[in-house]
Amino acid sequence: MKSISLLAGAGPFAAAAAFLAAPGQAQDYDMDCKVILCLAGGFPATCGDAKSYMFKRLRKGKSPFGICTYEDGGSYEAVDADARRLSDRSSYLCPEGKQLYYREDDDDNRYRTDAFCYTDKRRVRQGDDYITVYEGKSAATHVNFTTQVTVEPGSAAAFTSPRYYVNTGNGTVIER
């Protein structure tokens, strides 16, 4: 199997750092390759163009990156990408230590979603009924896409990025 010269002998993360440290050479590499390396490296400051390129692809319903090609036209395929659209409950995130409240209603053909984060809940008597009181409420973050990439999977040099949750509409990226 061919190997990208950037990845040869160095682990993928070190190679990504070397690649990103030389922004003047970025035009020498395919943008899809840059997205792979930037995604694995957590989108450092030198990766703004790759991040924008990825968002454009996601907005068009495509995967975060396409085929990473060599100078000779061959393709680099030593990468696994878990990339998927999110909907329903999975498309809302809460900060660490908070729980998600999520409810969908379809009253009179008007679909409505209620989602928020909370720290604690308790039942309180109100007249003859009990109601649930949510404490420490805050807004849930809406995301519609998640991705994680492993470069050189199955090898000693394998590197798996954090999982990224993305809102392709407003550009929010959350790393977990």
C-alpha positions as CSV (number, residue, x, y, z in Angstrom):
1,M,0.0,0.0,0.0
2,K,1.3,3.5,-0.8
3,S,1.7,6.0,2.0
4,I,1.4,9.7,1.9
5,S,4.8,11.2,2.3
6,L,3.5,13.3,5.2
7,L,2.6,10.2,7.1
8,A,5.6,8.1,6.4
9,G,7.6,7.2,9.5
10,A,6.0,9.8,11.8
11,G,2.5,9.0,13.3
12,P,-0.5,10.7,11.7
13,F,-0.9,13.3,14.3
14,A,2.8,14.4,14.1
15,A,2.4,14.4,10.3
16,A,-0.7,16.6,10.6
17,A,1.1,19.0,12.8
18,A,4.0,19.2,10.3
19,F,1.5,19.7,7.5
20,L,-0.3,22.4,9.3
21,A,2.8,24.2,10.3
22,A,3.6,24.9,6.7
23,P,0.5,26.8,5.4
24,G,2.4,28.1,2.4
25,Q,2.6,24.5,1.1
26,A,-1.1,23.8,1.5
27,Q,-1.8,24.4,-2.2
28,D,0.5,21.4,-3.0
29,Y,-2.0,19.1,-1.4
30,D,-5.5,18.1,-2.2
31,M,-8.1,19.9,-0.1
32,D,-9.7,16.6,0.8
33,C,-6.4,15.5,2.3
34,K,-6.1,18.7,4.2
35,V,-9.6,18.2,5.7
36,I,-8.6,14.7,6.9
37,L,-5.4,16.0,8.6
38,C,-7.1,19.1,10.0
39,L,-10.1,17.1,11.3
40,A,-7.6,14.7,13.0
41,G,-5.7,17.6,14.4
42,G,-8.8,19.4,15.8
43,F,-8.9,22.2,13.1
44,P,-6.0,24.4,14.3
45,A,-5.9,28.0,13.2
46,T,-4.2,27.2,9.9
47,C,-7.2,25.1,8.8
48,G,-9.8,27.7,8.2
49,D,-10.0,26.9,4.5
50,A,-10.3,23.2,5.1
51,K,-13.1,23.8,7.7
52,S,-15.0,26.0,5.3
53,Y,-14.6,23.4,2.6
54,M,-15.9,20.7,4.9
55,F,-19.0,22.8,5.8
56,K,-19.8,23.5,2.2
57,R,-19.7,19.7,1.5
58,L,-21.9,19.0,4.5
59,R,-24.5,21.7,3.5
60,K,-24.7,20.0,0.1
61,G,-25.4,16.6,1.8
62,K,-22.0,15.2,1.1
63,S,-19.5,13.5,3.4
64,P,-17.0,15.9,5.2
65,F,-14.3,15.1,2.6
66,G,-14.0,13.3,-0.7
67,I,-11.0,11.4,-2.1
68,C,-7.5,12.3,-1.0
69,T,-5.3,12.0,-4.0
70,Y,-1.6,11.6,-4.5
71,E,0.4,13.7,-7.0
72,D,0.4,10.7,-9.3
73,G,-3.4,10.5,-9.2
74,G,-3.7,7.5,-6.9
75,S,-5.9,7.8,-3.8
76,Y,-5.0,7.6,-0.1
77,E,-7.4,5.2,1.5
78,A,-5.9,4.6,4.9
79,V,-8.6,6.5,6.7
80,D,-11.9,5.6,8.2
81,A,-14.5,8.3,8.7
82,D,-17.7,8.0,10.7
83,A,-19.8,10.7,9.3
84,R,-23.6,10.9,9.8
85,R,-26.6,13.2,10.0
86,L,-28.3,13.6,13.3
87,S,-32.0,14.1,14.0
88,D,-34.5,13.9,16.8
89,R,-33.0,13.5,20.3
90,S,-29.5,12.8,19.1
91,S,-29.3,16.3,17.5
92,Y,-29.3,18.1,20.9
93,L,-26.3,18.3,23.2
94,C,-25.9,19.4,26.8
95,P,-22.8,20.5,28.7
96,E,-21.1,18.0,31.0
97,G,-23.1,17.5,34.2
98,K,-26.5,18.4,32.6
99,Q,-29.2,16.1,31.3
100,L,-31.3,16.6,28.2
101,Y,-35.0,17.1,28.3
102,Y,-36.5,16.3,24.8
103,R,-40.1,16.1,23.7
104,E,-41.8,16.1,20.3
105,D,-45.4,17.2,19.8
106,D,-47.5,17.0,16.7
107,D,-50.6,19.0,17.8
108,D,-52.9,19.9,15.0
109,N,-50.3,19.0,12.4
110,R,-47.9,21.6,13.9
111,Y,-44.7,19.8,14.7
112,R,-42.9,21.1,17.7
113,T,-39.8,20.1,19.5
114,D,-39.0,21.1,23.1
115,A,-35.4,20.6,24.2
116,F,-33.4,22.0,27.1
117,C,-30.7,21.0,29.5
118,Y,-31.1,20.7,33.3
119,T,-29.2,19.8,36.4
120,D,-31.9,18.3,38.5
121,K,-35.7,17.7,38.5
122,R,-38.2,17.1,41.3
123,R,-41.9,16.5,41.5
124,V,-43.9,19.2,43.3
125,R,-47.5,19.0,44.4
126,Q,-49.6,21.8,42.8
127,G,-53.2,21.5,44.0
128,D,-54.5,18.0,43.2
129,D,-51.7,17.3,40.7
130,Y,-48.0,17.0,40.6
131,I,-45.7,18.9,38.3
132,T,-42.1,18.4,37.4
133,V,-39.8,21.3,38.2
134,Y,-36.5,21.4,36.3
135,E,-33.6,23.1,38.0
136,G,-30.5,24.6,36.4
137,K,-32.2,24.9,33.0
138,S,-30.2,26.1,30.0
139,A,-30.6,25.9,26.2
140,A,-29.5,22.7,24.5
141,T,-27.1,23.1,21.6
142,H,-28.6,21.9,18.3
143,V,-26.3,20.0,15.9
144,N,-27.2,18.1,12.7
145,F,-24.0,16.2,11.9
146,T,-21.3,14.2,13.6
147,T,-17.9,13.0,12.4
148,Q,-14.8,11.3,13.7
149,V,-11.8,10.2,11.6
150,T,-9.2,7.5,12.1
151,V,-6.0,7.9,10.1
152,E,-4.0,4.7,9.4
153,P,-6.6,2.4,11.1
154,G,-5.3,-0.9,12.3
155,S,-1.7,0.2,12.3
156,A,0.7,1.1,15.2
157,A,0.5,4.7,14.0
158,A,-3.3,4.8,14.1
159,F,-4.8,8.1,15.3
160,T,-8.5,8.7,16.1
161,S,-9.7,12.2,16.3
162,P,-12.2,13.4,18.9
163,R,-15.8,13.2,17.8
164,Y,-17.0,16.5,16.4
165,Y,-20.7,17.6,16.5
166,V,-21.5,20.2,13.9
167,N,-24.4,22.6,13.1
168,T,-23.8,23.2,9.4
169,G,-26.2,26.1,9.4
170,N,-24.5,28.3,12.0
171,G,-21.0,26.8,12.0
172,T,-21.0,25.5,15.6
173,V,-18.5,22.8,16.2
174,I,-18.3,20.9,19.5
175,E,-15.5,18.5,20.2
176,R,-16.1,15.5,22.6
